[in-house]
Amino acid sequence: MDEHKEFLEANRTGQEMLATIPHALSARYDRRIGRIVVRLSSGLDISFSPHDAQGLETATGEQL
């Protein structure tokens, strides 16, 4: 397979994955509830405490 065909196949596979596998669209810190909220492409929001995420456990609200 030549490079151009490999490139086209990789793009097709990537588009298929984006359409079928949930992925993060955005992330924000919600000060009101004190949690990181991640919105997925499926419409689902997942939240977690910054204390549960390595590297965020000591961050201030402003840093988050």
C-alpha positions in Angstrom: 0.0 0.0 0.0 1.4 3.4 -0.9 1.7 6.3 1.5 -1.3 8.1 0.1 -3.6 5.1 0.4 -2.3 4.6 4.0 -3.1 8.2 4.8 -6.6 7.9 3.4 -7.3 4.7 5.2 -6.0 6.2 8.5 -8.3 9.2 8.0 -11.3 6.9 7.3 -10.5 4.9 10.4 -10.1 8.0 12.5 -13.5 9.4 11.3 -15.2 6.1 12.1 -13.7 6.1 15.6 -14.8 9.7 16.2 -18.3 8.8 15.1 -18.7 5.6 17.2 -16.4 5.9 20.3 -17.2 8.4 23.0 -14.5 11.0 23.5 -14.0 14.1 25.6 -15.3 17.4 24.1 -14.6 19.6 27.0 -13.4 19.7 30.6 -14.0 22.4 33.3 -13.8 22.9 37.0 -17.2 23.5 38.7 -16.4 25.5 41.8 -20.0 25.1 43.1 -19.6 21.3 43.5 -15.8 21.2 43.7 -15.4 18.8 40.8 -13.8 18.5 37.4 -16.6 17.9 34.8 -15.8 16.2 31.5 -18.4 16.3 28.7 -18.3 13.3 26.3 -19.4 13.2 22.7 -22.2 10.8 23.8 -23.8 13.7 25.8 -22.7 12.1 29.1 -21.0 14.3 31.7 -18.5 12.6 34.0 -17.3 14.4 37.2 -14.6 13.6 39.7 -12.8 15.3 42.6 -9.5 17.0 41.7 -8.1 15.1 44.7 -8.6 11.9 42.9 -6.5 12.9 39.8 -2.7 12.7 39.9 -1.3 16.2 39.4 -4.5 18.0 40.3 -4.7 17.0 44.0 -2.9 20.2 45.2 -4.2 22.6 42.6 -6.2 25.7 43.8 -9.7 26.5 42.5 -8.1 29.3 40.4 -5.6 26.9 38.9 -8.2 24.4 37.9 
